[in-house]
């Protein structure tokens, strides 16, 4: 499905024919470039819309089926650039990803969108308000798109950081419960987030390298700034991942500590019961000649010894913080 298509000359959107190949022909003869946006096209739709542009078959397959890592490739003068979009569902703290697949040539840029993520309508409106920047060509559009996607990465990183802080507070809150399941699920979402953003570093590094001639020199500082933002987002995500790993280890350690405390308490109560049980067992045997059996104070004495022994053990266990 076509989201939007337009011909730009000197940074200004101009009226042109509806056919994409005709728009590209005008751009090639009269200057300017075409910006075409597609959303989840089928193979037949993609061939029908851009078939005359003669994209490489591998690039067409990637555009239709998606599920690509962020990368940059060149096919006979056509630059193929892929990046991941990330969407954060605050209700269940879940990360979902989509893809933006960009085909870039001197006279056009075709952007194919799959799945959730950053809408590009606002990007088009914003860059159309900057004709001096837009007239730099398709790579100016690519920069605007990549910059918006990376800004969304930063926003989602903030949301994830809030979830990490909340979990960290729970783990060290002193409650007698484990949060390992919550930590695991959040860590899984964070890993998906890292898989979306970290592979984008290498394609951006190629765009700004001195050996890559396709990127206009005037745009390379902008891409370097965007790359810097991406690297900070990657470092942020790596730090949160390490913090979650530490929180999980701390949570498991708390569980072991609580288990040890329970074992100590059980052992203390067993020791308290052992003294009276031993005395009662001895005097419960049917022997005629035993100490103090015939003495009238024998029974109170035995009870006193049992009470004193139990009190002493209770005092020692309480002092050792076992009870």
C-alpha positions in Angstrom: 0.0 0.0 0.0 1.3 3.5 -0.9 1.4 5.8 2.1 2.6 8.8 0.2 4.6 9.7 -2.8 5.9 13.1 -4.0 8.4 14.8 -6.3 10.8 17.3 -4.7 12.7 19.9 -6.6 15.0 22.4 -4.8 13.5 21.1 -1.6 9.9 22.0 -2.5 7.2 19.4 -3.1 5.8 19.8 -6.6 2.8 18.4 -8.4 3.5 15.5 -10.7 2.0 12.4 -12.3 0.7 9.5 -10.1 2.9 6.9 -11.8 6.1 6.4 -9.9 8.3 5.7 -12.9 7.1 8.9 -14.5 8.0 10.8 -11.4 11.5 9.3 -11.4 11.9 10.2 -15.1 11.0 13.8 -14.3 13.5 13.8 -11.5 16.2 12.4 -13.8 15.6 15.0 -16.6 14.6 18.1 -14.6 16.4 17.5 -11.3 15.1 16.7 -7.9 14.1 13.4 -6.4 11.1 11.2 -5.6 10.2 10.1 -2.0 7.9 7.1 -2.0 6.5 5.5 1.2 5.0 2.0 1.3 3.5 0.0 4.1 3.8 -3.8 4.1 3.4 -4.4 0.4 2.9 -7.9 -1.1 5.3 -9.1 -3.7 2.9 -8.3 -6.5 2.1 -4.9 -5.1 5.8 -4.0 -4.8 6.5 -5.2 -8.3 3.5 -3.2 -9.7 4.5 0.0 -7.9 8.3 0.1 -8.4 8.9 -2.7 -10.9 10.2 -0.3 -13.6 12.9 0.9 -11.2 14.6 -2.5 -11.7 15.5 -3.3 -8.1 17.8 -6.3 -7.5 15.8 -9.5 -6.8 17.4 -10.0 -3.4 16.5 -6.5 -2.4 12.9 -7.0 -3.5 12.7 -10.2 -1.5 14.1 -8.4 1.6 11.6 -5.6 1.2 8.6 -7.9 0.9 9.5 -10.5 3.6 11.4 -8.2 6.0 12.9 -9.9 9.1 16.3 -8.4 8.3 19.1 -7.2 10.6 20.0 -3.5 10.3 22.5 -3.3 7.4 23.6 -1.4 4.4 24.3 -3.0 1.0 24.8 -1.7 -2.6 23.3 -3.2 -5.7 24.6 -1.7 -8.9 24.3 1.9 -7.7 21.3 1.3 -5.5 21.9 1.6 -1.8 19.8 -0.8 0.4 19.5 0.4 4.0 17.6 -1.4 6.7 16.9 -0.4 10.3 14.6 -1.6 13.1 11.7 0.4 14.6 10.9 -0.2 18.2 7.5 0.1 19.9 7.0 0.0 23.7 3.7 -1.1 25.2 3.6 0.6 28.6 0.6 -1.5 29.8 2.6 -4.8 29.9 6.2 -3.4 29.5 6.6 -5.3 26.2 8.8 -4.4 23.3 7.7 -5.0 19.7 9.7 -4.3 16.6 9.2 -3.4 13.0 11.4 -2.6 10.1 12.1 0.3 7.7 13.7 -0.8 4.4 15.1 2.0 2.3 16.1 2.0 -1.3 18.2 5.0 -2.2 19.4 6.3 -5.5 20.3 9.8 -6.7 16.8 10.4 -8.0 14.6 8.6 -5.5 14.2 7.1 -2.1 11.7 4.3 -1.5 10.9 3.5 2.2 9.0 0.3 3.0 7.6 -0.1 6.4 6.8 -3.3 8.3 5.2 -3.8 11.7 5.0 -1.4 14.7 7.2 1.6 15.2 7.8 5.2 14.4 5.2 6.7 12.0 6.9 8.7 9.2 4.1 11.1 8.3 5.3 13.6 10.9 8.9 13.2 9.6 7.8 14.1 6.1 5.9 17.2 7.3 8.8 18.3 9.4 11.4 17.9 6.7 9.2 19.5 4.1 9.3 22.6 6.3 13.1 22.7 5.8 13.6 23.0 2.0 17.2 24.1 2.4 17.9 20.7 4.0 15.5 18.7 1.9 17.2 19.9 -1.4 20.3 17.9 -0.3 18.5 14.9 -1.7 17.5 11.4 -0.7 20.2 11.0 1.9 18.7 14.1 3.7 15.4 12.1 3.9 17.3 9.0 5.1 19.0 11.1 7.9 15.6 12.5 9.0 14.1 9.0 9.2 17.1 7.5 11.0 17.3 10.4 13.4 13.6 10.1 14.3 13.9 6.4 14.9 16.9 6.8 17.1 15.1 9.5 19.1 12.4 6.9 19.7 15.1 4.5 20.9 16.0 7.1 23.5 12.5 7.5 24.7 12.0 3.8 25.0 15.3 3.5 26.9 13.9 5.9 29.5 10.7 3.8 29.9 12.8 0.7 30.3 15.0 2.4 32.8 12.0 3.3 34.9 11.0 -0.4 34.9 14.5 -1.4 35.9 14.5 1.1 38.8 11.1 -0.1 40.0 12.3 -3.7 40.0 15.5 -2.7 41.8 13.4 -1.0 44.5 11.3 -4.1 44.9 14.3 -6.4 45.1 15.9 -4.4 47.9 12.6 -3.4 49.6 13.0 -6.1 52.3 9.8 -8.0 51.3 9.8 -11.8 51.8 9.1 -12.6 48.1 11.1 -13.2 44.9 10.9 -11.1 41.8 13.0 -13.3 39.6 10.2 -13.9 37.1 9.6 -10.1 36.6 13.4 -9.6 36.2 13.6 -12.4 33.7 10.8 -11.0 31.5 12.1 -7.5 31.6 15.6 -8.7 30.7 14.1 -10.6 27.8 12.4 -7.4 26.5 15.7 -5.5 27.0 17.6 -8.1 25.0 15.0 -7.7 22.1 15.6 -3.9 22.3 19.3 -4.4 22.2 19.0 -6.7 19.2 17.1 -4.0 17.4 19.4 -1.1 18.0 23.0 -2.4 18.3 23.4 -3.8 14.8 22.5 -0.3 13.4 25.9 1.0 14.6 27.9 -0.6 11.7 25.7 0.7 8.9 25.8 4.2 10.2 29.6 4.0 10.6 29.8 3.0 7.0 27.6 6.0 6.0 30.0 8.5 7.7 33.2 6.8 6.7 35.6 8.7 4.5 35.7 5.8 2.0 31.9 5.8 1.4 31.2 8.3 -1.4 27.4 8.0 -1.7 26.7 10.1 1.3 27.0 13.8 0.6 29.9 15.4 2.5 27.6 18.1 3.8 25.4 15.4 5.5 28.1 13.4 7.1 28.3 15.6 10.2 24.6 15.1 10.7 25.0 11.3 10.4 27.9 11.4 12.9 25.7 13.2 15.4 23.0 10.6 14.9 25.6 7.8 15.3 26.7 9.4 18.6 23.1 9.4 19.9 22.8 5.7 18.8 26.0 4.7 20.6 24.8 6.4 23.8 21.5 4.5 23.5 23.5 1.2 23.1 25.6 2.0 26.1 22.5 2.9 28.1 20.9 -0.5 27.2 24.1 -2.4 28.0 24.2 -0.7 31.5 20.6 -1.6 32.2 21.2 -5.2 31.1 24.1 -5.5 33.5 22.0 -3.9 36.3 19.2 -6.4 35.7 21.7 -9.3 35.8 23.0 -7.9 39.2 19.4 -7.5 40.5 18.6 -11.1 39.5 21.7 -12.4 41.3 20.8 -10.2 44.4 17.2 -11.6 44.3 18.4 -15.2 44.2 20.9 -14.4 47.1 18.0 -13.0 49.1 16.1 -16.2 48.6 19.0 -18.2 49.8 19.4 -15.9 52.8 15.8 -16.3 53.7 16.0 -20.1 53.3 19.0 -20.1 55.7 17.1 -18.0 58.2 14.2 -20.5 58.1 16.5 -23.4 58.5 18.2 -21.7 61.5 14.8 -21.1 63.1 13.7 -24.6 62.6 16.9 -25.9 64.0 16.6 -23.7 67.0 13.0 -24.9 67.8 14.1 -28.5 67.3 17.0 -27.9 69.8 14.6 -26.3 72.3 12.3 -29.4 72.1 15.3 -31.8 72.3 16.1 -31.0 76.0 12.6 -31.7 77.4 12.2 -34.7 75.1 15.4 -36.2 76.4 14.5 -35.8 80.1 11.0 -37.0 79.5 12.3 -40.0 77.6 14.7 -40.9 80.4 12.2 -40.7 83.2 9.6 -42.4 81.1 11.5 -45.7 81.2 10.1 -48.4 83.5 13.0 -48.8 85.9 12.5 -49.1 89.6 15.8 -47.7 90.8 16.3 -44.3 89.3 17.6 -41.1 91.0 14.9 -39.0 92.8 12.1 -41.4 92.0 11.3 -41.8 95.7 12.0 -38.1 96.6 9.0 -35.9 97.0 10.8 -32.9 95.3 12.0 -35.0 92.4 9.2 -34.1 90.0 9.5 -30.3 90.6 13.3 -30.6 90.3 13.0 -32.3 86.9 10.5 -29.6 85.7 12.9 -26.9 86.9 15.8 -28.4 85.1 13.8 -28.7 81.9 12.6 -25.1 82.2 16.1 -23.8 83.0 17.6 -25.8 80.0 14.9 -24.5 77.7 15.3 -21.0 78.9 19.0 -21.1 78.5 18.8 -22.4 74.9 16.1 -19.9 74.1 18.4 -17.1 75.4 21.4 -18.3 73.4 19.4 -18.7 70.1 17.7 -15.3 70.5 21.1 -13.7 71.2 22.5 -15.4 68.0 19.4 -14.1 66.1 18.3 -17.6 65.3 14.8 -16.8 66.8 
